[in-house]
Amino acid sequence: MGTDTVRNEAADEAAGRRREQRGWYFYDWACSVYSTSVLTVFLGPYLTSVAEEAADADGFVHPLGIPVRAGSFFAYSVSLSIIVAVLVMPVVGAAADRTGRKKPLLGAAAYVGAAATTGLFFLGGDRYLLGGLLLIVANAALSVSMMLYNSYLPQIATVEERDAVSSRGWAFGYAAGSLVLVVNLVLYTAHDSFGLSEGMAVRICLASAGLWWGAFTLIPLRRLRDRRAAAEEGAAKEATSPGLRQLAATVRDMRRHPLTLAFLLAYLVYNDGIQTVISQASVYGSEELGLGQSTLIGAVLLVQVLAVAGALGMGRLARVYGAKRTILGSLVAWTVTLAAGYFLPANAPVWFFVLAAGIGLVLGGSQALSRSLFSHLVPPGKEAEYFSAYEMSDRGMSWLGPLLFGITYQLTGSYRDAIISLVAFFVIGFALLARVPVRRAIRDAGNPVPERI
């Protein structure tokens, strides 16, 4: 009887865990449309064109009196968004861990981001400052929400489940991005048939991503559950410390786990390169290669479709070779792909599609496995706080990559030079990750070591 009770409890626990996992997948389904349609496809070229409309005779706009080349405004806005996120995420992460109330914080961040994205419908004319402001708010909100979302992974998946669960989450996100991008492609390419101008079609696509984000966020908010944390003396005060002070406290705590910090440093470097490629690829394609918006949308759609297969396929490779080796292999592929991108001829869509296929096959897997590997390195009870540092370089929020991209373009006037400068992130990231002994890092964090890692 006792054995049956234990079995029933285990079965109930497994069923509850699967229910939460299915709800968790849907937040990737909800917010990835923003990353795909807004950040990767439409907003870069459109905000750049709006900035160019407002530029002076020398091609500069002057936000707050600072001269900025119109072609660099989008990249600088992405960089500024991570600075905002750096100040907010550690405070929210610490509050989530110490109170156990992740779900309401996730909902608040998601709906701030969704509202800002929907507000991009009003971007037009020469209102580049409005576009920059909404981009900063939406990106920072996405960063905060993804930090909270990722921190659920070690709580809803067992040690052996995490690579597969993380990979499925990414696959859900890329599937949603593909679906909505098909609709966007139809609307954009046939905008005349719908009685819409090209600019209006773009604005509808931007706003629809915000509505999608808000609508599907309801599913994870219903399925995920809070896990109450024991109150600590002074916790409320610490959880509301100013952002930089809380970030410093998180880093001090990480110093007690130097191998976790070493992995995070490697991730911040190579993922900075990944996210900059994602956020700047459409600008590179339109401004340097002379490709039309329809071509860019088609290429990004190809990336999304192949990323679903790539995420699931690399998850299977990790079962055989381990997550670390699989990630290292993906970084080699990223380096080769990006170097090839430098030599792409202008006005040659076929070669741009070949490049997109290469990116798609490694994109989802490298991100999904990095997330699951990091989840093993987080000390129990510190999930949201540690994932706040992890998230600083995720989902197009990286600040150093876009900054380097923007500065390189500003100094050289060449997007080819700007794109090749990003190779350094993958080479350095590979070298740093190769030096991390992940099994010892997992043990030092106080977690069980998977059979294959």
C-alpha positions as a printed NumPy array, in Angstrom:
array([[  0.   ,   0.   ,   0.   ],
       [  2.817,   2.323,   0.892],
       [  4.568,   1.486,  -2.389],
       [  1.386,   2.228,  -4.366],
       [  1.039,   5.554,  -2.618],
       [  4.609,   6.5  ,  -3.486],
       [  4.045,   5.475,  -7.11 ],
       [  0.831,   7.466,  -7.328],
       [  2.532,  10.51 ,  -5.85 ],
       [  5.404,  10.17 ,  -8.3  ],
       [  2.969,   9.825, -11.197],
       [  1.027,  12.882, -10.056],
       [  4.256,  14.845,  -9.707],
       [  5.371,  13.838, -13.2  ],
       [  1.969,  14.776, -14.658],
       [  2.071,  18.155, -12.939],
       [  5.597,  18.717, -14.202],
       [  4.561,  17.912, -17.781],
       [  1.613,  20.319, -17.51 ],
       [  3.919,  23.101, -16.391],
       [  6.39 ,  22.264, -19.141],
       [  3.682,  22.541, -21.802],
       [  2.609,  25.911, -20.407],
       [  6.257,  27.009, -20.238],
       [  6.76 ,  26.25 , -23.931],
       [  4.004,  28.695, -24.79 ],
       [  5.864,  31.725, -23.505],
       [  8.486,  31.09 , -26.189],
       [  5.553,  30.761, -28.61 ],
       [  4.217,  34.123, -27.392],
       [  7.312,  36.336, -27.331],
       [  9.441,  34.867, -30.119],
       [  7.216,  36.563, -32.693],
       [  8.585,  39.878, -31.398],
       [ 12.153,  38.652, -31.818],
       [ 11.443,  37.426, -35.343],
       [  9.039,  39.875, -36.956],
       [ 10.006,  43.022, -35.059],
       [ 13.652,  42.821, -34.083],
       [ 14.994,  40.651, -36.887],
       [ 12.908,  41.621, -39.923],
       [ 10.899,  44.808, -39.887],
       [ 12.049,  47.268, -37.261],
       [ 15.725,  47.561, -38.214],
       [ 15.196,  48.65 , -41.839],
       [ 12.005,  50.603, -41.053],
       [ 13.417,  52.537, -38.085],
       [ 16.559,  53.206, -40.127],
       [ 14.415,  54.648, -42.942],
       [ 12.504,  56.81 , -40.441],
       [ 15.81 ,  58.051, -38.996],
       [ 17.094,  58.773, -42.493],
       [ 13.93 ,  60.791, -43.16 ],
       [ 14.736,  62.921, -40.111],
       [ 18.482,  63.162, -40.836],
       [ 20.304,  66.339, -41.793],
       [ 22.165,  66.844, -45.054],
       [ 25.158,  64.887, -43.751],
       [ 23.042,  61.863, -42.819],
       [ 23.023,  62.446, -39.049],
       [ 20.188,  62.645, -36.546],
       [ 20.641,  64.417, -33.22 ],
       [ 18.89 ,  62.659, -30.297],
       [ 19.473,  64.788, -27.175],
       [ 21.826,  66.901, -29.27 ],
       [ 24.208,  63.98 , -29.944],
       [ 25.197,  63.495, -33.608],
       [ 24.418,  59.92 , -34.67 ],
       [ 24.609,  58.53 , -38.177],
       [ 21.077,  57.498, -39.154],
       [ 22.295,  54.031, -40.154],
       [ 23.629,  53.449, -36.623],
       [ 20.542,  54.622, -34.694],
       [ 18.873,  51.2  , -34.557],
       [ 22.041,  49.46 , -33.331],
       [ 22.598,  52.119, -30.661],
       [ 18.984,  51.756, -29.489],
       [ 19.463,  48.015, -29.045],
       [ 22.628,  48.716, -27.041],
       [ 20.839,  51.217, -24.811],
       [ 18.079,  48.706, -24.116],
       [ 20.509,  46.304, -22.46 ],
       [ 21.843,  49.071, -20.256],
       [ 18.273,  49.602, -19.02 ],
       [ 17.875,  45.833, -18.6  ],
       [ 21.124,  45.615, -16.617],
       [ 19.672,  48.047, -14.078],
       [ 16.298,  46.289, -13.822],
       [ 16.964,  42.543, -14.13 ],
       [ 19.069,  41.964, -10.993],
       [ 16.451,  43.702,  -8.833],
       [ 13.583,  41.702, -10.347],
       [ 15.565,  38.452, -10.233],
       [ 16.46 ,  38.867,  -6.562],
       [ 12.866,  39.756,  -5.717],
       [ 11.594,  36.679,  -7.567],
       [ 13.96 ,  34.322,  -5.733],
       [ 13.35 ,  35.781,  -2.286],
       [  9.567,  36.052,  -2.542],
       [  8.878,  33.084,  -4.824],
       [  6.478,  35.262,  -6.851],
       [  7.867,  34.837, -10.328],
       [  4.558,  34.598, -12.152],
       [  3.175,  38.111, -11.475],
       [  6.569,  39.596, -12.298],
       [  6.652,  37.593, -15.544],
       [  3.169,  38.833, -16.424],
       [  4.057,  42.474, -15.715],
       [  7.21 ,  42.363, -17.841],
       [  5.424,  40.559, -20.677],
       [  2.571,  43.03 , -20.895],
       [  4.833,  46.103, -20.703],
       [  6.782,  44.656, -23.639],
       [  3.641,  43.712, -25.546],
       [  2.172,  47.208, -25.068],
       [  5.366,  48.919, -26.268],
       [  5.488,  46.645, -29.31 ],
       [  1.855,  47.333, -30.16 ],
       [  2.663,  51.051, -29.884],
       [  5.071,  50.727, -32.832],
       [  1.956,  51.057, -34.986],
       [  2.341,  54.816, -34.477],
       [  5.91 ,  54.888, -35.792],
       [  6.043,  56.854, -39.011],
       [  7.154,  60.025, -40.71 ],
       [ 10.261,  61.3  , -38.967],
       [  9.35 ,  60.046, -35.462],
       [ 12.563,  58.105, -35.006],
       [ 12.791,  59.061, -31.319],
       [  9.423,  57.398, -30.654],
       [ 10.646,  54.265, -32.373],
       [ 13.874,  54.256, -30.39 ],
       [ 12.033,  54.733, -27.086],
       [  9.515,  51.945, -27.766],
       [ 12.317,  49.646, -28.909],
       [ 14.248,  50.264, -25.679],
       [ 11.177,  49.601, -23.51 ],
       [ 10.146,  46.475, -25.438],
       [ 13.664,  45.017, -25.493],
       [ 14.254,  45.662, -21.801],
       [ 10.852,  44.166, -20.916],
       [ 11.572,  41.102, -23.064],
       [ 14.909,  40.679, -21.335],
       [ 13.309,  40.799, -17.876],
       [ 10.526,  38.397, -18.85 ],
       [ 12.929,  35.923, -20.442],
       [ 15.104,  35.966, -17.331],
       [ 12.082,  34.934, -15.255],
       [ 10.947,  32.42 , -17.871],
       [ 14.371,  30.762, -18.095],
       [ 14.649,  30.545, -14.305],
       [ 11.673,  28.162, -14.279],
       [ 13.666,  25.507, -16.185],
       [ 15.477,  23.9  , -13.213],
       [ 12.184,  23.867, -11.294],
       [  9.983,  22.228, -13.94 ],
       [ 12.432,  19.716, -15.464],
       [ 14.575,  16.996, -13.924],
       [ 18.32 ,  16.874, -14.54 ],
       [ 17.945,  14.403, -17.418],
       [ 14.995,  16.269, -18.986],
       [ 16.502,  19.722, -19.293],
       [ 18.247,  19.527, -22.683],
       [ 15.072,  18.149, -24.277],
       [ 12.716,  20.576, -22.516],
       [ 14.883,  23.583, -23.344],
       [ 15.165,  22.485, -26.986],
       [ 11.392,  22.053, -27.266],
       [ 10.882,  25.541, -25.875],
       [ 13.121,  27.032, -28.556],
       [ 11.398,  24.887, -31.205],
       [  7.996,  26.247, -30.102],
       [  9.335,  29.793, -30.425],
       [ 10.732,  29.278, -33.897],
       [  7.55 ,  27.545, -35.026],
       [  5.491,  30.555, -33.915],
       [  7.933,  32.911, -35.607],
       [  7.598,  30.944, -38.852],
       [  3.796,  30.926, -38.728],
       [  3.416,  34.656, -38.124],
       [  6.159,  35.512, -40.59 ],
       [  4.225,  33.723, -43.343],
       [  1.22 ,  35.941, -42.579],
       [  3.502,  39.002, -42.49 ],
       [  4.987,  38.028, -45.844],
       [  1.546,  37.786, -47.441],
       [  0.468,  41.126, -45.986],
       [  3.668,  42.922, -46.925],
       [  4.082,  41.6  , -50.46 ],
       [  0.373,  42.029, -51.305],
       [ -0.203,  45.287, -49.423],
       [ -1.607,  46.97 , -52.546],
       [ -4.242,  44.257, -52.822],
       [ -5.331,  45.043, -49.259],
       [ -5.467,  48.762, -49.974],
       [ -2.468,  49.478, -47.739],
       [  0.691,  51.458, -48.264],
       [  4.013,  49.695, -47.694],
       [  4.61 ,  51.699, -44.517],
       [  1.157,  50.882, -43.137],
       [  1.702,  47.168, -43.85 ],
       [  4.972,  47.254, -41.893],
       [  3.313,  49.062, -38.971],
       [  0.505,  46.481, -38.846],
       [  3.089,  43.675, -38.786],
       [  4.934,  45.396, -35.926],
       [  1.785,  45.956, -33.873],
       [  0.431,  42.443, -34.497],
       [  3.537,  41.001, -32.83 ],
       [  2.647,  42.899, -29.658],
       [ -0.946,  41.639, -29.733],
       [  0.253,  38.053, -30.287],
       [  2.726,  38.376, -27.414],
       [  0.043,  39.586, -25.03 ],
       [ -2.591,  37.038, -26.055],
       [ -0.489,  33.867, -25.754],
       [  1.172,  34.97 , -22.518],
       [ -2.112,  34.003, -20.85 ],
       [ -1.302,  30.29 , -21.294],
       [  1.944,  30.164, -19.263],
       [  0.407,  32.466, -16.666],
       [ -2.336,  29.862, -16.159],
       [ -0.067,  26.792, -16.169],
       [  3.064,  27.866, -14.29 ],
       [  2.972,  28.033, -10.508],
       [  4.855,  30.028,  -7.924],
       [  7.066,  28.28 ,  -5.419],
       [  7.026,  30.201,  -2.169],
       [ 10.433,  31.035,  -0.783],
       [ 11.164,  31.262,   2.905],
       [ 11.41 ,  34.878,   3.932],
       [ 14.863,  36.013,   4.965],
       [ 15.702,  38.837,   7.305],
       [ 16.297,  41.937,   5.258],
       [ 15.128,  40.197,   2.067],
       [ 12.604,  42.85 ,   1.12 ],
       [ 15.192,  45.564,   1.434],
       [ 17.754,  43.614,  -0.594],
       [ 15.227,  42.693,  -3.247],
       [ 14.557,  46.349,  -3.961],
       [ 18.176,  47.52 ,  -3.932],
       [ 19.189,  49.816,  -6.801],
       [ 20.067,  47.904,  -9.961],
       [ 23.838,  48.358,  -9.935],
       [ 24.053,  47.507,  -6.22 ],
       [ 22.006,  44.344,  -6.709],
       [ 24.055,  43.405,  -9.771],
       [ 27.225,  43.816,  -7.695],
       [ 25.711,  41.592,  -4.986],
       [ 24.87 ,  38.922,  -7.592],
       [ 28.394,  39.033,  -9.012],
       [ 29.862,  38.769,  -5.496],
       [ 27.741,  35.681,  -4.894],
       [ 28.871,  34.223,  -8.221],
       [ 32.493,  34.607,  -7.143],
       [ 31.81 ,  31.762,  -4.717],
       [ 31.123,  29.648,  -7.831],
       [ 33.986,  30.667, -10.169],
       [ 33.322,  27.897, -12.696],
       [ 29.703,  29.024, -13.093],
       [ 31.023,  32.537, -13.611],
       [ 33.533,  31.217, -16.175],
       [ 30.757,  29.563, -18.186],
       [ 28.651,  32.705, -17.993],
       [ 31.542,  34.812, -19.3  ],
       [ 31.978,  32.472, -22.264],
       [ 28.232,  32.562, -22.94 ],
       [ 28.047,  36.347, -22.717],
       [ 30.805,  36.609, -25.318],
       [ 29.597,  34.14 , -27.948],
       [ 25.909,  34.876, -27.481],
       [ 26.626,  38.574, -27.895],
       [ 27.805,  37.661, -31.392],
       [ 24.775,  35.458, -32.061],
       [ 22.289,  38.093, -30.97 ],
       [ 24.   ,  40.865, -32.925],
       [ 23.856,  38.782, -36.096],
       [ 20.14 ,  38.208, -35.477],
       [ 19.348,  41.874, -34.846],
       [ 21.544,  43.348, -37.6  ],
       [ 21.211,  40.788, -40.415],
       [ 18.228,  42.492, -42.044],
       [ 20.016,  45.855, -41.988],
       [ 23.064,  44.209, -43.58 ],
       [ 20.902,  42.573, -46.232],
       [ 18.97 ,  45.707, -47.117],
       [ 21.677,  48.37 , -46.837],
       [ 24.822,  46.507, -47.99 ],
       [ 23.509,  43.747, -50.227],
       [ 20.635,  45.724, -51.754],
       [ 18.035,  43.055, -51.057],
       [ 14.33 ,  43.825, -50.931],
       [ 12.12 ,  43.395, -47.897],
       [ 10.396,  40.349, -49.392],
       [ 13.755,  38.606, -49.796],
       [ 14.697,  39.421, -46.221],
       [ 11.402,  38.097, -44.896],
       [ 11.805,  34.912, -46.916],
       [ 15.353,  34.409, -45.606],
       [ 14.287,  34.924, -41.997],
       [ 11.387,  32.51 , -42.56 ],
       [ 13.892,  29.929, -43.79 ],
       [ 15.951,  30.513, -40.637],
       [ 12.881,  29.988, -38.457],
       [ 11.851,  26.74 , -40.155],
       [ 15.35 ,  25.251, -40.074],
       [ 15.889,  26.443, -36.499],
       [ 13.049,  24.182, -35.33 ],
       [ 14.833,  21.174, -36.823],
       [ 18.202,  22.488, -35.644],
       [ 17.07 ,  22.901, -32.042],
       [ 15.59 ,  19.414, -31.866],
       [ 18.462,  17.858, -33.816],
       [ 21.185,  19.42 , -31.68 ],
       [ 19.245,  18.326, -28.603],
       [ 19.624,  14.747, -29.856],
       [ 23.318,  15.291, -30.585],
       [ 23.755,  16.449, -26.995],
       [ 22.465,  13.079, -25.771],
       [ 25.355,  11.4  , -27.604],
       [ 28.203,  13.918, -27.379],
       [ 27.14 ,  16.077, -24.441],
       [ 25.895,  19.652, -24.414],
       [ 29.328,  21.266, -24.123],
       [ 30.835,  19.532, -27.171],
       [ 27.711,  20.198, -29.21 ],
       [ 27.807,  23.909, -28.347],
       [ 31.515,  24.11 , -29.244],
       [ 30.753,  22.549, -32.629],
       [ 28.015,  25.096, -33.222],
       [ 30.441,  27.959, -32.514],
       [ 32.776,  26.659, -35.22 ],
       [ 29.815,  26.618, -37.61 ],
       [ 28.871,  30.187, -36.596],
       [ 32.409,  31.404, -37.319],
       [ 32.507,  29.812, -40.77 ],
       [ 29.016,  31.069, -41.64 ],
       [ 29.715,  34.642, -40.566],
       [ 33.04 ,  34.763, -42.409],
       [ 31.256,  33.558, -45.54 ],
       [ 28.694,  36.343, -45.083],
       [ 31.424,  38.952, -45.555],
       [ 31.971,  37.79 , -49.14 ],
       [ 28.317,  37.622, -50.198],
       [ 27.787,  39.438, -53.505],
       [ 25.253,  42.264, -53.626],
       [ 21.876,  41.71 , -55.303],
       [ 22.235,  37.898, -55.078],
       [ 19.298,  36.534, -53.063],
       [ 20.262,  32.88 , -53.609],
       [ 23.523,  33.214, -51.679],
       [ 21.773,  35.117, -48.916],
       [ 19.348,  32.181, -48.593],
       [ 22.3  ,  29.77 , -48.374],
       [ 23.733,  31.878, -45.55 ],
       [ 20.315,  31.926, -43.84 ],
       [ 20.138,  28.125, -44.032],
       [ 23.51 ,  27.825, -42.284],
       [ 22.409,  30.193, -39.527],
       [ 19.102,  28.394, -39.047],
       [ 20.661,  24.98 , -38.537],
       [ 22.869,  26.124, -35.642],
       [ 20.822,  28.975, -34.166],
       [ 18.194,  27.214, -32.058],
       [ 20.425,  24.42 , -30.824],
       [ 23.279,  26.62 , -29.631],
       [ 20.86 ,  28.773, -27.647],
       [ 18.749,  25.931, -26.239],
       [ 21.727,  23.886, -25.068],
       [ 23.41 ,  26.933, -23.542],
       [ 20.289,  27.59 , -21.485],
       [ 19.969,  24.014, -20.267],
       [ 23.699,  23.724, -19.502],
       [ 23.643,  26.928, -17.468],
       [ 20.628,  25.677, -15.497],
       [ 22.858,  22.897, -14.111],
       [ 25.39 ,  25.471, -12.883],
       [ 22.958,  27.596, -10.847],
       [ 22.941,  27.032,  -7.067],
       [ 19.476,  25.955,  -5.821],
       [ 17.336,  28.926,  -4.766],
       [ 19.284,  31.405,  -6.915],
       [ 17.615,  30.642, -10.263],
       [ 16.122,  34.029, -11.175],
       [ 19.045,  36.007,  -9.753],
       [ 21.618,  34.036, -11.756],
       [ 19.468,  33.984, -14.885],
       [ 19.3  ,  37.792, -14.689],
       [ 23.027,  37.824, -15.431],
       [ 22.557,  35.117, -18.081],
       [ 19.801,  37.06 , -19.803],
       [ 21.942,  40.184, -20.227],
       [ 23.287,  38.722, -23.447],
       [ 20.185,  36.96 , -24.746],
       [ 17.412,  37.589, -27.316],
       [ 19.023,  40.492, -29.152],
       [ 19.682,  42.395, -25.887],
       [ 23.48 ,  42.319, -26.185],
       [ 25.024,  45.75 , -25.956],
       [ 28.674,  45.239, -26.916],
       [ 27.969,  43.51 , -30.24 ],
       [ 25.532,  46.13 , -31.584],
       [ 27.807,  48.848, -30.238],
       [ 30.814,  47.383, -32.072],
       [ 28.667,  46.924, -35.184],
       [ 27.434,  50.536, -35.025],
       [ 30.863,  52.031, -34.309],
       [ 32.511,  49.993, -37.073],
       [ 29.91 ,  51.21 , -39.554],
       [ 30.182,  54.784, -38.309],
       [ 33.974,  54.75 , -38.745],
       [ 34.144,  52.856, -42.05 ],
       [ 30.757,  53.408, -43.684],
       [ 30.807,  49.683, -44.601],
       [ 28.36 ,  47.105, -43.283],
       [ 30.726,  44.365, -44.502],
       [ 33.399,  45.55 , -42.1  ],
       [ 30.744,  45.791, -39.388],
       [ 29.567,  42.193, -39.9  ],
       [ 33.068,  40.652, -40.057],
       [ 34.015,  42.38 , -36.8  ],
       [ 31.595,  40.014, -35.015],
       [ 33.757,  36.929, -35.733],
       [ 35.835,  37.847, -32.669],
       [ 32.894,  37.028, -30.374],
       [ 32.712,  33.407, -31.591],
       [ 36.457,  32.78 , -31.511],
       [ 36.88 ,  34.194, -28.005],
       [ 33.695,  32.501, -26.772],
       [ 34.921,  29.118, -28.054],
       [ 38.267,  29.498, -26.274],
       [ 36.594,  30.477, -22.997],
       [ 33.986,  27.685, -23.063],
       [ 36.565,  25.011, -23.924],
       [ 38.378,  25.781, -20.669],
       [ 35.334,  25.25 , -18.399],
       [ 35.221,  21.82 , -16.638],
       [ 31.444,  21.551, -16.594],
       [ 31.155,  18.393, -14.471],
       [ 33.161,  19.958, -11.673],
       [ 31.206,  23.196, -12.114],
       [ 27.899,  21.344, -11.623],
       [ 29.169,  19.594,  -8.497],
       [ 30.532,  22.86 ,  -7.079],
       [ 27.098,  24.469,  -7.579],
       [ 25.547,  21.743,  -5.42 ],
       [ 23.619,  20.004,  -8.217],
       [ 23.555,  16.37 ,  -9.392],
       [ 25.699,  15.677, -12.466],
       [ 23.833,  14.22 , -15.498],
       [ 25.182,  11.048, -17.06 ],
       [ 25.964,  12.921, -20.297],
       [ 26.876,  16.63 , -20.175]])
